[in-house]
Amino acid sequence: MAHARSWRDYDEQVEQNLSDRRFDLILERLDRIADELAKTNKRLDNDENFLRLTRELATLNESLQALAYAALGQQAPAVRRRRSA
């Protein structure tokens, strides 16, 4: 009986070690996923800032063109421009 009990204890210990190892692997994977998510969020923030910057540059370009025509004493050509949101 003692021999059967020791094998059962051994099996439980092995099972527990495997469970602990699986848990550690899952935690490692979750850490990697969290890192990737943080990188993606940072990239998205940069993309949003880039879009704001491009809109500002477009507005600045229009203003500079208007100033250039004003400096020449002419009126800018009447061109309808689509406004993006």
C-alpha positions as CSV (number, residue, x, y, z in Angstrom):
1,M,0.0,0.0,0.0
2,A,2.8,2.4,0.8
3,H,4.3,1.8,-2.6
4,A,1.0,2.6,-4.3
5,R,0.6,5.7,-2.2
6,S,4.1,7.0,-3.1
7,W,3.3,6.6,-6.8
8,R,0.0,8.5,-6.3
9,D,1.9,11.2,-4.4
10,Y,4.5,11.3,-7.2
11,D,1.8,11.5,-9.9
12,E,0.1,14.4,-8.0
13,Q,3.4,16.2,-7.7
14,V,4.2,15.8,-11.4
15,E,0.7,17.0,-12.2
16,Q,1.1,20.0,-10.0
17,N,4.5,20.8,-11.6
18,L,3.0,20.5,-15.0
19,S,0.1,22.8,-14.0
20,D,2.6,25.3,-12.5
21,R,4.6,25.2,-15.8
22,R,1.5,25.7,-17.9
23,F,0.5,28.6,-15.7
24,D,4.0,30.2,-16.1
25,L,3.9,29.8,-19.9
26,I,0.4,31.4,-20.0
27,L,1.7,34.3,-17.9
28,E,4.7,34.7,-20.2
29,R,2.5,34.7,-23.2
30,L,0.1,37.3,-21.6
31,D,3.1,39.5,-20.9
32,R,4.2,39.4,-24.5
33,I,0.6,40.1,-25.6
34,A,0.5,43.1,-23.3
35,D,3.8,44.4,-24.7
36,E,2.5,44.1,-28.2
37,L,-0.7,45.8,-27.3
38,A,1.2,48.7,-25.7
39,K,3.3,49.0,-28.9
40,T,0.2,49.0,-31.1
41,N,-1.5,51.7,-28.9
42,K,1.6,53.8,-29.2
43,R,1.6,53.4,-33.0
44,L,-2.1,54.3,-33.1
45,D,-1.5,57.4,-31.0
46,N,1.3,58.4,-33.4
47,D,-0.9,57.8,-36.4
48,E,-3.6,60.1,-34.9
49,N,-1.0,62.8,-34.3
50,F,0.3,62.3,-37.9
51,L,-3.2,62.9,-39.2
52,R,-3.6,66.0,-37.2
53,L,-0.3,67.2,-38.5
54,T,-1.2,66.6,-42.1
55,R,-4.4,68.6,-41.7
56,E,-2.5,71.4,-40.1
57,L,0.0,71.4,-43.0
58,A,-2.8,71.4,-45.5
59,T,-4.3,74.5,-43.8
60,L,-0.9,76.1,-43.6
61,N,-0.3,75.4,-47.3
62,E,-3.6,77.1,-48.2
63,S,-2.7,80.1,-46.1
64,L,0.7,80.4,-47.7
65,Q,-0.8,80.3,-51.1
66,A,-3.3,83.0,-50.2
67,L,-0.4,85.2,-48.9
68,A,1.6,84.6,-52.0
69,Y,-1.3,85.7,-54.2
70,A,-1.9,88.7,-52.0
71,A,1.8,89.7,-52.2
72,L,1.5,89.5,-56.0
73,G,-1.6,91.7,-55.8
74,Q,-3.7,89.0,-57.4
75,Q,-6.6,87.0,-56.2
76,A,-6.2,83.3,-55.9
77,P,-8.0,81.2,-58.4
78,A,-11.5,80.2,-57.3
79,V,-11.1,76.5,-56.7
80,R,-13.5,74.5,-54.6
81,R,-11.6,72.2,-52.2
82,R,-13.1,69.3,-50.5
83,R,-12.8,69.5,-46.8
84,S,-12.0,66.2,-45.0
85,A,-13.2,65.7,-41.5
